[in-house]
Amino acid sequence: CFEKDEDETSVEFHNLSAILITDYIEDTNTENLLILPPHHRCASHTLNLVAVKDSEKAIDNDVLYKKLYRLTFAKLTKLWNKQNQSTQVADKIKEICGVYLKTPVITRWNSTFDSILQIITLLKNDPEIINKCLDYCNLQRLTENEIKFIEEYCQVMKPVSQALDILQGETGMYMGYLLPVLKTVKEKLETLNKSGFTHCQSLIAAVQQGLDKR
Protein backbone atom coordinates (compact mmCIF):
# COMPACT_ATOMS: atom_id res chain seq x y z
CA CYS A 1 0.00 0.00 0.00
CA PHE A 2 1.06 3.61 -0.51
CA GLU A 3 2.14 5.76 2.37
CA LYS A 4 -0.04 8.76 2.96
CA ASP A 5 1.62 12.00 1.93
CA GLU A 6 2.04 14.31 4.89
CA ASP A 7 0.86 17.27 2.77
CA GLU A 8 -2.52 15.61 2.18
CA THR A 9 -3.44 16.01 5.82
CA SER A 10 -3.17 19.80 5.50
CA VAL A 11 -5.42 20.14 2.44
CA GLU A 12 -8.59 22.12 3.12
CA PHE A 13 -11.72 21.68 1.00
CA HIS A 14 -14.15 24.55 0.40
CA ASN A 15 -17.66 24.65 -1.02
CA LEU A 16 -17.21 26.35 -4.40
CA SER A 17 -20.90 27.27 -4.62
CA ALA A 18 -20.71 29.02 -1.29
CA ILE A 19 -17.75 31.04 -2.51
CA LEU A 20 -19.29 32.05 -5.85
CA ILE A 21 -22.91 32.62 -4.83
CA THR A 22 -22.30 35.26 -2.23
CA ASP A 23 -25.87 36.55 -2.37
CA TYR A 24 -26.89 33.69 -0.14
CA ILE A 25 -24.10 34.03 2.38
CA GLU A 26 -24.87 36.01 5.47
CA ASP A 27 -22.32 38.27 7.07
CA THR A 28 -20.13 38.33 3.96
CA ASN A 29 -17.29 40.81 4.25
CA THR A 30 -17.74 42.80 1.02
CA GLU A 31 -14.35 44.43 1.43
CA ASN A 32 -12.74 41.09 0.58
CA LEU A 33 -14.80 40.53 -2.60
CA LEU A 34 -13.24 41.02 -6.01
CA ILE A 35 -15.46 43.21 -8.22
CA LEU A 36 -14.99 43.01 -11.99
CA PRO A 37 -15.17 46.24 -14.00
CA PRO A 38 -18.22 46.88 -16.23
CA HIS A 39 -18.22 44.91 -19.47
CA HIS A 40 -17.25 46.88 -22.58
CA ARG A 41 -17.89 45.50 -26.04
CA CYS A 42 -14.72 44.93 -28.05
CA ALA A 43 -14.35 48.02 -30.22
CA SER A 44 -12.70 46.20 -33.12
CA HIS A 45 -15.44 43.54 -33.09
CA THR A 46 -18.10 46.24 -33.14
CA LEU A 47 -16.41 48.01 -36.04
CA ASN A 48 -16.09 44.70 -37.84
CA LEU A 49 -19.87 44.26 -37.51
CA VAL A 50 -20.32 47.68 -39.10
CA ALA A 51 -18.11 46.63 -42.02
CA VAL A 52 -19.77 43.25 -42.50
CA LYS A 53 -23.38 43.47 -41.30
CA ASP A 54 -24.35 47.14 -41.41
CA SER A 55 -22.79 47.72 -44.82
CA GLU A 56 -25.14 45.03 -46.17
CA LYS A 57 -28.06 47.38 -45.51
CA ALA A 58 -27.00 49.14 -48.71
CA ILE A 59 -27.85 45.93 -50.57
CA ASP A 60 -31.32 45.88 -49.01
CA ASN A 61 -32.00 49.57 -49.62
CA ASP A 62 -30.61 50.10 -53.13
CA VAL A 63 -31.51 47.78 -56.00
CA LEU A 64 -28.85 49.17 -58.36
CA TYR A 65 -26.14 48.88 -55.71
CA LYS A 66 -27.26 45.32 -54.95
CA LYS A 67 -27.01 44.28 -58.60
CA LEU A 68 -23.60 45.87 -59.14
CA TYR A 69 -22.22 44.55 -55.84
CA ARG A 70 -23.24 40.97 -56.55
CA LEU A 71 -22.08 40.95 -60.18
CA THR A 72 -18.69 42.47 -59.35
CA PHE A 73 -17.93 40.35 -56.30
CA ALA A 74 -19.12 37.20 -58.09
CA LYS A 75 -16.54 37.73 -60.84
CA LEU A 76 -13.72 38.50 -58.42
CA THR A 77 -14.63 35.59 -56.14
CA LYS A 78 -14.47 33.19 -59.08
CA LEU A 79 -11.05 34.55 -60.00
CA TRP A 80 -9.76 34.20 -56.42
CA ASN A 81 -11.12 30.65 -56.26
CA LYS A 82 -9.43 29.74 -59.54
CA GLN A 83 -6.10 30.91 -58.16
CA ASN A 84 -6.57 28.99 -54.91
CA GLN A 85 -7.62 25.79 -56.66
CA SER A 86 -4.96 25.57 -59.36
CA THR A 87 -1.21 26.13 -59.16
CA GLN A 88 -1.17 26.52 -62.95
CA VAL A 89 -3.70 29.37 -62.76
CA ALA A 90 -1.89 30.89 -59.79
CA ASP A 91 1.42 30.90 -61.67
CA LYS A 92 -0.22 32.45 -64.75
CA ILE A 93 -1.81 35.19 -62.63
CA LYS A 94 1.59 35.91 -61.09
CA GLU A 95 3.09 36.03 -64.59
CA ILE A 96 0.45 38.57 -65.70
CA CYS A 97 0.31 40.68 -62.53
CA GLY A 98 3.79 40.20 -61.13
CA VAL A 99 2.26 38.99 -57.85
CA TYR A 100 -0.24 36.45 -56.61
CA LEU A 101 -3.64 37.93 -55.86
CA LYS A 102 -4.52 38.40 -52.22
CA THR A 103 -7.64 36.41 -51.36
CA PRO A 104 -10.25 37.03 -48.64
CA VAL A 105 -10.31 35.06 -45.40
CA ILE A 106 -13.90 34.46 -44.30
CA THR A 107 -13.20 35.24 -40.63
CA ARG A 108 -11.51 38.55 -41.31
CA TRP A 109 -13.26 41.37 -43.17
CA ASN A 110 -10.04 43.36 -43.53
CA SER A 111 -8.70 40.62 -45.80
CA THR A 112 -11.58 41.25 -48.23
CA PHE A 113 -10.80 44.95 -48.30
CA ASP A 114 -7.08 44.26 -48.79
CA SER A 115 -7.90 41.94 -51.70
CA ILE A 116 -10.08 44.57 -53.39
CA LEU A 117 -7.49 47.28 -52.75
CA GLN A 118 -4.84 45.18 -54.47
CA ILE A 119 -7.13 44.82 -57.50
CA ILE A 120 -7.50 48.62 -57.66
CA THR A 121 -3.73 49.12 -57.35
CA LEU A 122 -3.08 46.68 -60.20
CA LEU A 123 -5.73 48.36 -62.37
CA LYS A 124 -4.10 51.77 -61.91
CA ASN A 125 -0.89 50.40 -63.41
CA ASP A 126 -2.69 48.56 -66.22
CA PRO A 127 -6.47 48.99 -66.75
CA GLU A 128 -6.65 45.63 -68.57
CA ILE A 129 -4.55 43.53 -66.20
CA ILE A 130 -7.42 41.91 -64.27
CA ASN A 131 -9.39 41.26 -67.43
CA LYS A 132 -6.32 39.45 -68.82
CA CYS A 133 -6.48 37.15 -65.78
CA LEU A 134 -10.23 36.69 -66.23
CA ASP A 135 -9.74 35.91 -69.93
CA TYR A 136 -7.17 33.24 -69.09
CA CYS A 137 -9.63 31.65 -66.63
CA ASN A 138 -12.51 31.86 -69.15
CA LEU A 139 -14.42 34.14 -66.79
CA GLN A 140 -16.52 37.21 -67.55
CA ARG A 141 -14.60 40.46 -67.77
CA LEU A 142 -15.07 43.42 -65.46
CA THR A 143 -17.03 46.26 -67.05
CA GLU A 144 -16.16 49.94 -66.68
CA ASN A 145 -19.07 50.34 -64.26
CA GLU A 146 -17.85 47.44 -62.13
CA ILE A 147 -14.32 48.85 -61.99
CA LYS A 148 -15.74 52.23 -60.99
CA PHE A 149 -17.81 50.46 -58.35
CA ILE A 150 -14.85 48.78 -56.65
CA GLU A 151 -12.93 52.07 -56.75
CA GLU A 152 -15.77 53.78 -54.88
CA TYR A 153 -16.19 50.79 -52.57
CA CYS A 154 -12.54 51.04 -51.52
CA GLN A 155 -12.80 54.78 -50.94
CA VAL A 156 -15.80 54.33 -48.66
CA MET A 157 -14.47 51.36 -46.70
CA LYS A 158 -10.87 52.59 -46.41
CA PRO A 159 -11.52 54.68 -43.24
CA VAL A 160 -13.16 51.65 -41.59
CA SER A 161 -10.27 49.39 -42.60
CA GLN A 162 -7.69 51.85 -41.28
CA ALA A 163 -9.58 52.15 -37.99
CA LEU A 164 -9.69 48.37 -37.63
CA ASP A 165 -5.94 48.15 -38.22
CA ILE A 166 -5.39 50.63 -35.37
CA LEU A 167 -7.88 49.06 -32.95
CA GLN A 168 -6.60 45.54 -33.63
CA GLY A 169 -2.99 46.55 -33.14
CA GLU A 170 -1.11 44.30 -30.72
CA THR A 171 1.08 47.12 -29.42
CA GLY A 172 0.40 50.75 -28.62
CA MET A 173 -3.38 50.40 -28.52
CA TYR A 174 -5.12 52.11 -25.60
CA MET A 175 -8.73 52.97 -24.76
CA GLY A 176 -7.84 56.63 -25.30
CA TYR A 177 -7.46 55.92 -29.02
CA LEU A 178 -11.03 54.71 -29.49
CA LEU A 179 -13.04 57.95 -29.59
CA PRO A 180 -10.54 59.88 -31.76
CA VAL A 181 -10.40 56.95 -34.21
CA LEU A 182 -14.20 56.71 -34.47
CA LYS A 183 -14.49 60.50 -34.79
CA THR A 184 -12.00 60.45 -37.67
CA VAL A 185 -13.93 57.67 -39.43
CA LYS A 186 -17.18 59.65 -39.17
CA GLU A 187 -15.53 62.82 -40.46
CA LYS A 188 -14.04 61.02 -43.46
CA LEU A 189 -17.37 59.40 -44.28
CA GLU A 190 -19.11 62.77 -44.07
CA THR A 191 -16.59 64.21 -46.52
CA LEU A 192 -17.14 61.28 -48.88
CA ASN A 193 -20.90 61.73 -48.54
CA LYS A 194 -20.53 65.16 -50.14
CA SER A 195 -18.47 63.82 -53.03
CA GLY A 196 -21.47 62.66 -55.04
CA PHE A 197 -20.50 59.05 -55.66
CA THR A 198 -22.17 57.31 -58.60
CA HIS A 199 -22.54 53.80 -57.18
CA CYS A 200 -21.74 53.76 -53.44
CA GLN A 201 -23.75 56.60 -51.95
CA SER A 202 -26.05 54.11 -50.23
CA LEU A 203 -23.00 52.28 -48.81
CA ILE A 204 -21.86 55.49 -47.13
CA ALA A 205 -25.30 55.93 -45.56
CA ALA A 206 -25.38 52.32 -44.35
CA VAL A 207 -21.95 52.55 -42.69
CA GLN A 208 -22.80 55.91 -41.09
CA GLN A 209 -26.02 54.49 -39.65
CA GLY A 210 -24.14 51.45 -38.38
CA LEU A 211 -21.61 53.60 -36.54
CA ASP A 212 -24.36 55.70 -34.95
CA LYS A 213 -26.36 52.63 -33.92
CA ARG A 214 -23.51 50.68 -32.38
C-alpha positions as CSV (number, residue, x, y, z in Angstrom):
1,C,0.0,0.0,0.0
2,F,1.1,3.6,-0.5
3,E,2.1,5.8,2.4
4,K,0.0,8.8,3.0
5,D,1.6,12.0,1.9
6,E,2.0,14.3,4.9
7,D,0.9,17.3,2.8
8,E,-2.5,15.6,2.2
9,T,-3.4,16.0,5.8
10,S,-3.2,19.8,5.5
11,V,-5.4,20.1,2.4
12,E,-8.6,22.1,3.1
13,F,-11.7,21.7,1.0
14,H,-14.2,24.5,0.4
15,N,-17.7,24.6,-1.0
16,L,-17.2,26.4,-4.4
17,S,-20.9,27.3,-4.6
18,A,-20.7,29.0,-1.3
19,I,-17.7,31.0,-2.5
20,L,-19.3,32.1,-5.9
21,I,-22.9,32.6,-4.8
22,T,-22.3,35.3,-2.2
23,D,-25.9,36.6,-2.4
24,Y,-26.9,33.7,-0.1
25,I,-24.1,34.0,2.4
26,E,-24.9,36.0,5.5
27,D,-22.3,38.3,7.1
28,T,-20.1,38.3,4.0
29,N,-17.3,40.8,4.3
30,T,-17.7,42.8,1.0
31,E,-14.3,44.4,1.4
32,N,-12.7,41.1,0.6
33,L,-14.8,40.5,-2.6
34,L,-13.2,41.0,-6.0
35,I,-15.5,43.2,-8.2
36,L,-15.0,43.0,-12.0
37,P,-15.2,46.2,-14.0
38,P,-18.2,46.9,-16.2
39,H,-18.2,44.9,-19.5
40,H,-17.2,46.9,-22.6
41,R,-17.9,45.5,-26.0
42,C,-14.7,44.9,-28.1
43,A,-14.3,48.0,-30.2
44,S,-12.7,46.2,-33.1
45,H,-15.4,43.5,-33.1
46,T,-18.1,46.2,-33.1
47,L,-16.4,48.0,-36.0
48,N,-16.1,44.7,-37.8
49,L,-19.9,44.3,-37.5
50,V,-20.3,47.7,-39.1
51,A,-18.1,46.6,-42.0
52,V,-19.8,43.3,-42.5
53,K,-23.4,43.5,-41.3
54,D,-24.4,47.1,-41.4
55,S,-22.8,47.7,-44.8
56,E,-25.1,45.0,-46.2
57,K,-28.1,47.4,-45.5
58,A,-27.0,49.1,-48.7
59,I,-27.8,45.9,-50.6
60,D,-31.3,45.9,-49.0
61,N,-32.0,49.6,-49.6
62,D,-30.6,50.1,-53.1
63,V,-31.5,47.8,-56.0
64,L,-28.9,49.2,-58.4
65,Y,-26.1,48.9,-55.7
66,K,-27.3,45.3,-55.0
67,K,-27.0,44.3,-58.6
68,L,-23.6,45.9,-59.1
69,Y,-22.2,44.6,-55.8
70,R,-23.2,41.0,-56.5
71,L,-22.1,41.0,-60.2
72,T,-18.7,42.5,-59.3
73,F,-17.9,40.3,-56.3
74,A,-19.1,37.2,-58.1
75,K,-16.5,37.7,-60.8
76,L,-13.7,38.5,-58.4
77,T,-14.6,35.6,-56.1
78,K,-14.5,33.2,-59.1
79,L,-11.1,34.6,-60.0
80,W,-9.8,34.2,-56.4
81,N,-11.1,30.7,-56.3
82,K,-9.4,29.7,-59.5
83,Q,-6.1,30.9,-58.2
84,N,-6.6,29.0,-54.9
85,Q,-7.6,25.8,-56.7
86,S,-5.0,25.6,-59.4
87,T,-1.2,26.1,-59.2
88,Q,-1.2,26.5,-62.9
89,V,-3.7,29.4,-62.8
90,A,-1.9,30.9,-59.8
91,D,1.4,30.9,-61.7
92,K,-0.2,32.5,-64.8
93,I,-1.8,35.2,-62.6
94,K,1.6,35.9,-61.1
95,E,3.1,36.0,-64.6
96,I,0.5,38.6,-65.7
97,C,0.3,40.7,-62.5
98,G,3.8,40.2,-61.1
99,V,2.3,39.0,-57.8
100,Y,-0.2,36.4,-56.6
101,L,-3.6,37.9,-55.9
102,K,-4.5,38.4,-52.2
103,T,-7.6,36.4,-51.4
104,P,-10.3,37.0,-48.6
105,V,-10.3,35.1,-45.4
106,I,-13.9,34.5,-44.3
107,T,-13.2,35.2,-40.6
108,R,-11.5,38.6,-41.3
109,W,-13.3,41.4,-43.2
110,N,-10.0,43.4,-43.5
111,S,-8.7,40.6,-45.8
112,T,-11.6,41.3,-48.2
113,F,-10.8,45.0,-48.3
114,D,-7.1,44.3,-48.8
115,S,-7.9,41.9,-51.7
116,I,-10.1,44.6,-53.4
117,L,-7.5,47.3,-52.7
118,Q,-4.8,45.2,-54.5
119,I,-7.1,44.8,-57.5
120,I,-7.5,48.6,-57.7
121,T,-3.7,49.1,-57.4
122,L,-3.1,46.7,-60.2
123,L,-5.7,48.4,-62.4
124,K,-4.1,51.8,-61.9
125,N,-0.9,50.4,-63.4
126,D,-2.7,48.6,-66.2
127,P,-6.5,49.0,-66.7
128,E,-6.6,45.6,-68.6
129,I,-4.5,43.5,-66.2
130,I,-7.4,41.9,-64.3
131,N,-9.4,41.3,-67.4
132,K,-6.3,39.4,-68.8
133,C,-6.5,37.2,-65.8
134,L,-10.2,36.7,-66.2
135,D,-9.7,35.9,-69.9
136,Y,-7.2,33.2,-69.1
137,C,-9.6,31.7,-66.6
138,N,-12.5,31.9,-69.1
139,L,-14.4,34.1,-66.8
140,Q,-16.5,37.2,-67.5
141,R,-14.6,40.5,-67.8
142,L,-15.1,43.4,-65.5
143,T,-17.0,46.3,-67.1
144,E,-16.2,49.9,-66.7
145,N,-19.1,50.3,-64.3
146,E,-17.8,47.4,-62.1
147,I,-14.3,48.8,-62.0
148,K,-15.7,52.2,-61.0
149,F,-17.8,50.5,-58.4
150,I,-14.9,48.8,-56.6
151,E,-12.9,52.1,-56.8
152,E,-15.8,53.8,-54.9
153,Y,-16.2,50.8,-52.6
154,C,-12.5,51.0,-51.5
155,Q,-12.8,54.8,-50.9
156,V,-15.8,54.3,-48.7
157,M,-14.5,51.4,-46.7
158,K,-10.9,52.6,-46.4
159,P,-11.5,54.7,-43.2
160,V,-13.2,51.7,-41.6
161,S,-10.3,49.4,-42.6
162,Q,-7.7,51.8,-41.3
163,A,-9.6,52.2,-38.0
164,L,-9.7,48.4,-37.6
165,D,-5.9,48.2,-38.2
166,I,-5.4,50.6,-35.4
167,L,-7.9,49.1,-33.0
168,Q,-6.6,45.5,-33.6
169,G,-3.0,46.5,-33.1
170,E,-1.1,44.3,-30.7
171,T,1.1,47.1,-29.4
172,G,0.4,50.8,-28.6
173,M,-3.4,50.4,-28.5
174,Y,-5.1,52.1,-25.6
175,M,-8.7,53.0,-24.8
176,G,-7.8,56.6,-25.3
177,Y,-7.5,55.9,-29.0
178,L,-11.0,54.7,-29.5
179,L,-13.0,57.9,-29.6
180,P,-10.5,59.9,-31.8
181,V,-10.4,56.9,-34.2
182,L,-14.2,56.7,-34.5
183,K,-14.5,60.5,-34.8
184,T,-12.0,60.4,-37.7
185,V,-13.9,57.7,-39.4
186,K,-17.2,59.6,-39.2
187,E,-15.5,62.8,-40.5
188,K,-14.0,61.0,-43.5
189,L,-17.4,59.4,-44.3
190,E,-19.1,62.8,-44.1
191,T,-16.6,64.2,-46.5
192,L,-17.1,61.3,-48.9
193,N,-20.9,61.7,-48.5
194,K,-20.5,65.2,-50.1
195,S,-18.5,63.8,-53.0
196,G,-21.5,62.7,-55.0
197,F,-20.5,59.0,-55.7
198,T,-22.2,57.3,-58.6
199,H,-22.5,53.8,-57.2
200,C,-21.7,53.8,-53.4
201,Q,-23.8,56.6,-52.0
202,S,-26.0,54.1,-50.2
203,L,-23.0,52.3,-48.8
204,I,-21.9,55.5,-47.1
205,A,-25.3,55.9,-45.6
206,A,-25.4,52.3,-44.4
207,V,-22.0,52.6,-42.7
208,Q,-22.8,55.9,-41.1
209,Q,-26.0,54.5,-39.7
210,G,-24.1,51.5,-38.4
211,L,-21.6,53.6,-36.5
212,D,-24.4,55.7,-35.0
213,K,-26.4,52.6,-33.9
214,R,-23.5,50.7,-32.4
